[in-house]
Amino acid sequence: MDLALQAILSIAVVMDYRNGRIKNWLTAAGIAAGCILRLSTGETSVLLLFAGIFFPLLCCGLLFRMHALGAGDIKLFSVIGSFADFQELLSCICFSFVAGAIISLLKLIVNKNLMSSVYCFFQYIRQIYATGTIEKYPGRNDGKRQMHFSVAILIGFLVTKGVEYGEIVVRII
């Protein structure tokens, strides 16, 4: 199951870099494959499966509304939720955001726009506080400030699996 999910996430990264989008057919096929595999093995109940699929939509909805995270990225988390148990999903989401933060920081440093981006962020927060409305995050279309979050999701998945497999090796030793 891990290799199938890794293949889906890798294809999503390629799609994201080529088109700037992750196609719905990939995420739909991924969710369907995860559901079929997990239900056929008796690994989970339908309720827990749906919780894993819909949790990313609830947890990342605000980031989508701010245009800080794309719909395809959130759907990729749902694909992971269809393949993995809830603890793995949470771990993957957390590691993905850490990886995304590191990638973003490095990109801002390389492009020499870290301070202007930090200033822009605080202005954005101030605007939300003053108006009480969440608007599109500024600079979203600036290539120097954008990142393909699918890469961070793939890294988060690989780190999650690395931790899991590392624990197995430690138990064996």
N, C-alpha and C positions, 0 to 999 in steps of 0.2 A: 504493500500500500504506500509505503514511504517513497518508493521510486516513481510510482504513478503521480503522486502529488508533486514531487520534485520536478518531474517532466512538465506538468501543467504550469507550475510557477515559472519555470525556465522559458517556456513558450510565451508566457505573459510578458516577461521581461523583454524578449525580442520584439513582440508586438508593440509594447510601450515605446521602445526606442525607435522603431520604424515609423509608427503612425501617431504616436502621442496618445494612443487609446488602447484599451484592452477590450477585445471584441466580446460581445455578449455570448456568442456561441461557445467560446472557450470556458467562460465561467459557468454557463448552464451545463455544459458537458461535464465539467469538473464536479459540480454539485451533484449531478445525477450519478456519476461514477462513485463518488464518496458515499452517497446514500445506499447505492446498490451493494457496494463492498461491505459497508458496516452492518447493514441490515441482514445481508446473506450470511455473515459470520456470527450473527447473534450478539455482536459486540456492544450494541446499544439499543435503547428503546427509541421509538419514533419521537416521543416527547423530547428526549435529550438531544436527538439528532436535530430537530427543529430549533431547539435552544442554541445549539452550536452554529446553525446557519443564520439565525436572526439576531444573535447577540452583537455581531459586528455592526449591523445596521443601526442598532440602538446606541452602541458605545461610540461610534464614529460619526453619527449624524450631524453633530454640531460642527465638526471639522469639515464635513462636506458642505454644509450651509455657508461656511466662511470661504469656501473654495480653497481650503488648505489641503484637502485630500480629495482625490477624484473618486467617482462612483466605481470605476473599475478596480481601484485599490481596495475599496470596502468589500466589493464582491469577491475579490481574491481572499480576503479574510474569511468570507462565508464559505468559500471552497475549502479552506483549511478546516473550518468548523464542521464541514460534512465528513472529512476524513479523520479528524482527530477528536480526542475527548476534550472536555471543557478546560481541564488544567493545561493541556498542551496548547490549546487555542489561546488562552490567556498568556501563557509564556511566550508564544510566538508573537502576539500583538505587542507585548512589552519589549521583547528583543528587537522587533521591527522598528519601534519608535526610537529606541536607543541607537540602532544602526542608522536610521534616518537622520537623527540629530547629529551624529558624527559625520555622515556624508555631507549634510548641509553646512555644518561648520567648516569642514575642509574646503568645500566649494566656495563659500563666502571668503575664506582667507585667500585661496588661490586667485579669485576674481577681484580681490582687494575692495570688497564692498561690505565687509562685516559691520563696520560702525554705521554706515547709512542704513543697513537693514535693521540693525538694533533700534535706531532712531525711528524708522518707519514702523516697527512693531509697537513701540511705546505710543506713537501717535495713533495707531490703529486702536489700541486698547483705550486710550483717552477718548477717542471718537465714540467708541461703543458705550463707554461710561456716560458721556455727555448726551448722546442721542437716545440711548436705550435700545438701539437696533443693531443687529449684526448685519454688516454689509460684506461684500466681496473683499477679500484681503488684497490690498494694493500690490502691484508688482507681480501679480500672478502670471502675466504674459511675458515677463522679462526673462529671457533665456538664461541670464546669469544668476537669477534667483530661483529658477525652477529646478526640480529634480524629479527623476522617475522613481516614485516611491515603490514600484514593483521590485526594484533591486533591494531595497531595505526589507521588504516582505520576504523575499527569497533568502536573504541573509538571516533574518529572524527565524525562519523555518530551519535553516541549516544549523544555527546555533542551538535552537531548541532540541533538535535531533542529536546534535553533538553532546549536549549535556545529558540527554537521556541515555545514549549509548555509552557515554563515559561512566555513568553510574552503574550500568550493567557490567562493564569491564572491572570496575572497582569491586563490585560484589563478588565477581568470579575470582579475583586475585585474593 
